[in-house]
Amino acid sequence: MAPAQASLLAKLDTQERVRDFLTNAVASGRASHAYLFLGAPGAGKLDAAWALAQAFLCEQDGCGACDSCVRVARHTHPDVHYYTPESATGYLIAQTRELLDDVPLAPIRAKAKVYIIDRAEQLRANTANALLKTLEEPPEGVMFILLGTSADVMLPTIVSRCQCVPFRLVSPTVAAQAVSRATGQDLARCRMVVAVAGSPTRGIEFLKSAERQDARRQMVRAIDSLIAADEADVLSRAKSLIVAVKAPLAEVKSTQEKVLEQNADYLSRGALKQLEDRNKRELNARERSGIMEALASARTLMRDVLLTLQDEAADVVNEDVRDTIGRLAAATNAAGATRALEAVATAERNIARNVTPQLAIEVMLFDIRKALKCR
C-alpha cells in the first residue's frame, strides 16, 4: 500500500475512528456496497465520502498520487457521481431515474463506480423506494455513499440496506487546530476559515484558493458599504458578488473540457452524454457551495457584530476585519443585528429552494441595509 500521507482518508484527522474504519475496510477488501454517513452539518461527512471514493477507485487503496486519486481529489473523476436535491422539497423522480439508468453502465476510467447522495433524508418515499433494490443488490464494483443527519428521519428500509457510520460533532476549536496543523496558518485565521468553509478539509482548500478568499472579502465589503449605500449600489454589489462566487468555477470547467476532449475519440455517444451530465451536476453543486460559503461569510460577520454589541471585547471569528465589525456595530443595535442575521438565514433557505442566487443575495443585502439603519 502506498504511503497514506497524501490520501484524502489520511487527512480526516478530526474523525479518527471513521478514518481508521474506512481505511481498514478498503485495505482488507471488505468495503460495503452501501454506506450511510450520519452526523450533524460540519462533521465532515462529504469530505469522508470523497475520501472513501478515492480509496475505493485507486488500485493501491488510495495512494493519493495516481491519476485516479488526483481526479477524485479535484472532483473531476468521471466515475464518481455526486447528487444533491434539485427541488426545494427533495430529490426529483427524474434524478433517481437518471441514477438508476446509469448504474448498469460500465465505468469510464476506473474499474468501479461511486455514487454520493448528499442530504439523503430528502429522498422522497417514491424516489427512495426506487433505490431499494439497487441498494440491496448493486452490480459488482458499484458503491453508494448516502449522507444524512439522522437515521430517524430516513426510511427504515433505506437505513437497513446500508452500513451506518456515525460522525461525531467536531468543535470549532478542534477543527481550527486541524487546519492550523495542516497549513501553518495562525489559529485565529483558521477559526474564520472553518466557520466560513464548514469543515477542516474544505477550510484547507479555502486557504489554497485566492478566488474563494476574494469572494469572502467582497461579501464583507458589500455589507460594510450598506450603511451608506443607495439602491443602485446594492444591486451592483450583488452582481459583483455573484461574479466573485463563480470565479473558481472557471478552472473546474476548463478541466472538465480537457477531460471531454481526451475521451472524445474512444467513448460512445452515450458515455460522452453521461460525462457531460455529470460535469453539469458538478458545476451546479460547486456554484451552490460557493454561494452558501459567501452567505456563511455574511452570517459569521453579523454574528460577530451582535456579539460585539453585547460585549466590545467579545472573542469574534472574523478577527481580521474587526474594524468593519466595529463600524457595523456602531450603525445598529442588537435588534438590528438580529434582523440582519435573519436576512442571511432567509437567503440560505431561498438558495436551498433553488431561488436565483443573485435575487436571493439582492434581497438579503436590502434587508441587511434596512436592519443596519434601525438605530
Salt bridges, closest charged atoms under 4 A:
ASP13 OD2 - ARG181 NH2 3.36
GLU16 OE1 - ARG168 NH2 3.36
ASP20 OD1 - ARG19 NE 3.10
ASP47 OD1 - ARG202 NH1 3.28
GLU59 OE2 - LYS111 NZ 3.96
ASP67 OD2 - ARG71 NE 2.79
ASP67 OD2 - ARG109 NH2 3.45
ASP79 OD2 - HIS77 ND1 3.91
GLU98 OE2 - ARG281 NH1 2.21
ASP102 OD2 - HIS81 NE2 3.53
ASP102 OD2 - LYS113 NZ 3.27
GLU136 OE1 - ARG161 NH2 3.53
GLU205 OE1 - ARG212 NH1 4.00
ASP214 OD1 - ARG217 NH2 3.91
ASP224 OD2 - ARG327 NH2 2.72
ASP277 OD2 - LYS273 NZ 2.92
GLU282 OE2 - HIS75 ND1 3.65
GLU282 OE2 - ARG286 NE 2.66
GLU287 OE2 - LYS246 NZ 3.88
GLU293 OE2 - ARG212 NH2 2.66
ASP315 OD1 - ARG191 NH1 3.09
GLU319 OE2 - ARG322 NE 3.08
ASP320 OD2 - ARG216 NH1 2.67
GLU348 OE2 - ARG299 NE 3.03
